[in-house]
């Protein structure tokens, strides 16, 4: 029970690798209570895991811990790789959360465990998340871009999210930050147009920024309207080959339109 500060070390003795993906959903309006739960589920849980692993008699060789591209903040058209600073951005909730989340693994790293922070973009699956919420209005022909539509959206198909985890586990040269995003980010307008095209529906009904702010408050600017043009430099340079590098192909696969 990580929330209560309890983790049985005996269950972790002699495991070869640990993948840590736990965290409260950030895709809803952020009340003070919701923000507390988001922070604690990531930072407190990750720190407890890292401290427990560091004390093991036979610790794992690698810890792959989820992070997110929100740590970069909203950066306009700037191309972002793992070498891009996360310290120059005006802090918002997701920026500060990402820094602390990654920092919480320090006990494991200090104990000699190889730690990889997979900075996920928007993971696409029709089973839920962003794509799952977008499908109903788009299928009705009522979908469109968010805000101006000019902000960059960095995404990854679920297949490649899983592939990136496996690659991080097996590639001993990887440690630290690794962007888990497809190599072809798109603007919000292009995302909407591509999704509409795959579904055979128009995508001409944008959601104005003011409406998003009314509905989602602070989360609208930090997530829905943020512009993050992220490239997976370290993944590709270390030999990972994306199954779905382009959005149209990914959506056709995920929605069964390639059958």
C-alpha positions as CSV (number, residue, x, y, z in Angstrom):
1,X,0.0,0.0,0.0
2,X,2.3,2.9,-1.2
3,X,-0.3,5.5,-0.2
4,X,0.1,4.3,3.4
5,X,3.9,4.1,3.1
6,X,3.9,0.3,3.0
7,X,5.8,-1.9,0.5
8,X,6.9,-5.5,1.2
9,X,10.6,-5.7,0.3
10,X,10.4,-9.5,0.3
11,X,8.2,-9.3,-2.8
12,X,11.0,-7.5,-4.6
13,X,14.1,-9.5,-3.6
14,X,16.0,-11.0,-6.6
15,X,13.8,-9.5,-9.3
16,X,15.7,-8.5,-12.4
17,X,13.8,-5.4,-13.3
18,X,11.0,-3.1,-12.0
19,X,8.6,-1.1,-14.2
20,X,6.8,1.6,-12.2
21,X,3.8,3.2,-14.0
22,X,1.5,4.1,-11.1
23,X,-0.1,7.6,-10.8
24,X,-3.5,9.3,-10.4
25,X,-5.2,10.4,-13.6
26,X,-4.3,14.0,-14.5
27,X,-6.9,14.4,-17.3
28,X,-9.6,16.0,-15.1
29,X,-10.2,19.4,-13.6
30,X,-7.6,20.0,-10.8
31,X,-9.1,20.8,-7.5
32,X,-6.7,21.2,-4.5
33,X,-7.6,17.7,-3.4
34,X,-7.0,16.3,-6.9
35,X,-3.6,17.9,-7.2
36,X,-2.6,16.5,-3.8
37,X,-3.6,13.0,-4.9
38,X,-1.8,13.4,-8.2
39,X,1.4,14.5,-6.5
40,X,1.3,11.9,-3.7
41,X,0.5,9.0,-6.1
42,X,3.6,9.9,-8.1
43,X,6.2,11.4,-5.8
44,X,5.4,9.6,-2.6
45,X,4.9,6.2,-4.3
46,X,8.0,6.5,-6.4
47,X,10.2,7.6,-3.5
48,X,8.9,4.7,-1.4
49,X,9.7,2.2,-4.2
50,X,13.1,3.7,-4.8
51,X,14.1,3.6,-1.1
52,X,12.8,0.0,-0.8
53,X,14.8,-1.1,-3.8
54,X,17.9,0.6,-2.5
55,X,17.8,-1.4,0.7
56,X,17.4,-4.8,-0.9
57,X,20.1,-7.4,-0.5
58,X,19.8,-8.2,-4.2
59,X,18.4,-5.2,-5.9
60,X,17.2,-5.2,-9.5
61,X,19.5,-4.1,-12.3
62,X,17.1,-1.6,-13.7
63,X,14.1,0.6,-12.7
64,X,12.0,2.0,-15.5
65,X,9.9,4.7,-14.0
66,X,7.2,6.6,-15.9
67,X,7.5,10.4,-16.3
68,X,5.8,12.7,-18.8
69,X,6.7,15.4,-21.3
70,X,4.8,17.9,-19.1
71,X,8.1,18.4,-17.4
72,X,9.2,20.5,-20.4
73,X,6.3,23.0,-20.0
74,X,4.7,24.7,-23.0
75,X,7.5,25.7,-25.5
76,X,5.8,26.8,-28.7
77,X,7.5,25.6,-31.8
78,X,10.8,24.7,-30.1
79,X,12.0,21.2,-30.8
80,X,12.5,19.4,-27.6
81,X,14.9,16.5,-27.0
82,X,16.3,14.9,-23.8
83,X,19.0,17.5,-23.9
84,X,16.5,20.4,-23.7
85,X,16.5,22.1,-20.3
86,X,13.5,21.6,-18.0
87,X,14.7,24.5,-15.8
88,X,14.1,27.4,-18.2
89,X,10.4,27.0,-18.4
90,X,8.1,29.1,-16.2
91,X,6.9,26.6,-13.6
92,X,3.4,25.2,-13.6
93,X,1.9,22.3,-11.9
94,X,3.0,19.7,-14.4
95,X,6.6,21.1,-14.8
96,X,7.1,21.0,-11.0
97,X,5.4,17.6,-10.7
98,X,7.7,16.1,-13.4
99,X,10.9,17.4,-11.7
100,X,9.9,16.0,-8.4
101,X,8.6,12.8,-9.8
102,X,11.9,12.1,-11.6
103,X,13.9,13.2,-8.5
104,X,12.1,10.7,-6.3
105,X,14.0,7.9,-7.9
106,X,17.3,9.2,-6.6
107,X,17.7,6.6,-3.8
108,X,17.6,3.8,-6.4
109,X,20.1,5.6,-8.7
110,X,22.5,6.2,-5.7
111,X,22.4,2.5,-4.9
112,X,23.7,1.7,-8.3
113,X,20.4,0.7,-10.0
114,X,20.1,1.8,-13.6
115,X,17.2,4.2,-13.7
116,X,15.3,5.2,-16.8
117,X,12.7,8.0,-16.8
118,X,10.4,7.4,-19.7
119,X,8.8,10.8,-20.5
120,X,5.6,9.7,-22.2
121,X,3.6,11.9,-24.5
122,X,-0.1,11.3,-25.0
123,X,-0.5,7.6,-25.1
124,X,-3.1,6.7,-27.8
125,X,-5.5,3.8,-27.2
126,X,-9.3,3.7,-28.0
127,X,-9.8,2.0,-24.6
128,X,-9.4,5.3,-22.7
129,X,-7.3,8.4,-22.1
130,X,-7.3,11.3,-24.6
131,X,-8.2,9.3,-27.7
132,X,-11.0,7.4,-25.8
133,X,-12.6,10.8,-24.8
134,X,-12.2,12.2,-28.3
135,X,-13.9,9.4,-30.2
136,X,-17.6,10.0,-29.3
137,X,-17.7,13.7,-30.6
138,X,-15.5,12.9,-33.6
139,X,-17.7,10.0,-34.6
140,X,-20.7,12.3,-34.6
141,X,-18.8,14.8,-36.8
142,X,-18.6,17.3,-33.9
143,X,-14.8,17.1,-33.3
144,X,-12.1,19.6,-34.0
145,X,-8.9,21.2,-32.8
146,X,-8.4,22.5,-29.3
147,X,-8.0,26.3,-29.0
148,X,-6.0,27.8,-31.9
149,X,-5.0,24.4,-33.2
150,X,-1.4,25.6,-33.6
151,X,0.0,23.9,-30.4
152,X,2.1,20.8,-30.9
153,X,0.8,17.5,-29.8
154,X,3.4,14.8,-29.0
155,X,1.8,11.4,-29.0
156,X,2.7,7.7,-29.0
157,X,0.6,4.6,-30.0
158,X,0.1,2.2,-27.1
159,X,2.0,-0.5,-29.0
160,X,5.1,1.8,-29.1
161,X,4.6,2.8,-25.4
162,X,4.9,-0.8,-24.5
163,X,7.8,-1.2,-27.0
164,X,9.6,1.7,-25.4
165,X,9.3,0.1,-22.0
166,X,10.7,-3.2,-23.2
167,X,13.5,-1.3,-25.1
168,X,14.5,0.6,-21.9
169,X,14.6,-2.6,-19.9
170,X,16.8,-4.4,-22.4
171,X,19.1,-1.5,-23.5
172,X,21.8,-1.2,-20.8
173,X,23.2,2.0,-22.3
174,X,20.0,3.9,-21.5
175,X,19.6,5.7,-18.2
176,X,18.1,9.0,-17.2
177,X,15.5,10.8,-19.3
178,X,14.2,9.1,-22.4
179,X,11.3,10.6,-24.5
180,X,8.6,8.1,-25.2
181,X,6.9,9.9,-28.1
182,X,6.5,9.1,-31.8
183,X,9.0,10.8,-34.1
184,X,6.3,12.8,-35.9
185,X,4.5,15.2,-33.6
186,X,1.6,17.1,-35.1
187,X,-0.3,20.3,-34.3
188,X,-3.7,20.0,-32.7
189,X,-5.3,21.0,-36.0
190,X,-3.5,18.3,-37.9
191,X,-4.4,15.8,-35.2
192,X,-8.1,16.6,-35.5
193,X,-8.0,16.5,-39.3
194,X,-6.2,13.1,-39.3
195,X,-8.6,11.6,-36.8
196,X,-11.6,12.9,-38.7
197,X,-10.1,11.4,-41.9
198,X,-9.6,8.0,-40.4
199,X,-13.1,8.0,-39.1
200,X,-14.6,9.4,-42.3
201,X,-16.0,12.4,-40.5
202,X,-15.4,16.1,-40.8
203,X,-13.4,17.7,-38.0
204,X,-14.5,21.4,-38.3
205,X,-15.8,22.1,-34.8
206,X,-12.9,23.5,-32.7
207,X,-13.2,23.9,-28.9
208,X,-12.3,27.5,-28.0
209,X,-9.6,28.1,-25.4
210,X,-12.0,30.0,-23.2
211,X,-14.4,27.1,-23.1
212,X,-11.6,24.7,-22.2
213,X,-10.5,27.0,-19.4
214,X,-14.1,27.2,-18.1
215,X,-14.4,23.4,-18.1
216,X,-10.9,22.4,-16.9
217,X,-9.5,25.5,-15.2
218,X,-5.7,25.4,-14.7
219,X,-5.4,22.0,-16.5
220,X,-6.5,23.6,-19.8
221,X,-3.4,25.7,-20.2
222,X,-0.9,23.3,-18.6
223,X,-2.1,20.3,-20.7
224,X,-4.8,20.7,-23.3
225,X,-3.4,24.0,-24.8
226,X,0.3,23.4,-24.0
227,X,2.6,23.2,-27.0
228,X,5.3,20.5,-26.8
229,X,7.1,19.5,-29.9
230,X,9.1,16.5,-28.6
231,X,11.4,14.1,-30.4
232,X,12.5,10.7,-29.2
233,X,16.1,11.2,-29.8
234,X,17.6,8.8,-27.3
235,X,15.1,6.0,-28.2
236,X,15.9,6.2,-31.9
237,X,19.6,6.6,-31.5
238,X,19.7,3.5,-29.2
239,X,18.1,1.4,-32.0
240,X,14.4,1.5,-31.2
241,X,12.2,1.2,-34.4
242,X,8.7,2.6,-34.1
243,X,5.9,0.4,-35.3
244,X,3.7,3.4,-35.8
245,X,5.9,6.5,-36.4
246,X,3.1,8.5,-38.3
247,X,-0.2,9.5,-36.8
248,X,-2.5,8.3,-39.6
249,X,-1.0,4.8,-39.6
250,X,-1.3,4.7,-35.8
251,X,-4.9,5.7,-35.8
252,X,-5.8,3.3,-38.6
253,X,-4.3,0.5,-36.6
254,X,-5.8,1.5,-33.2
255,X,-9.3,2.0,-34.6
256,X,-9.2,-1.1,-36.8
257,X,-9.4,0.8,-40.1
258,X,-6.3,-1.0,-41.5
259,X,-8.1,-4.4,-41.6
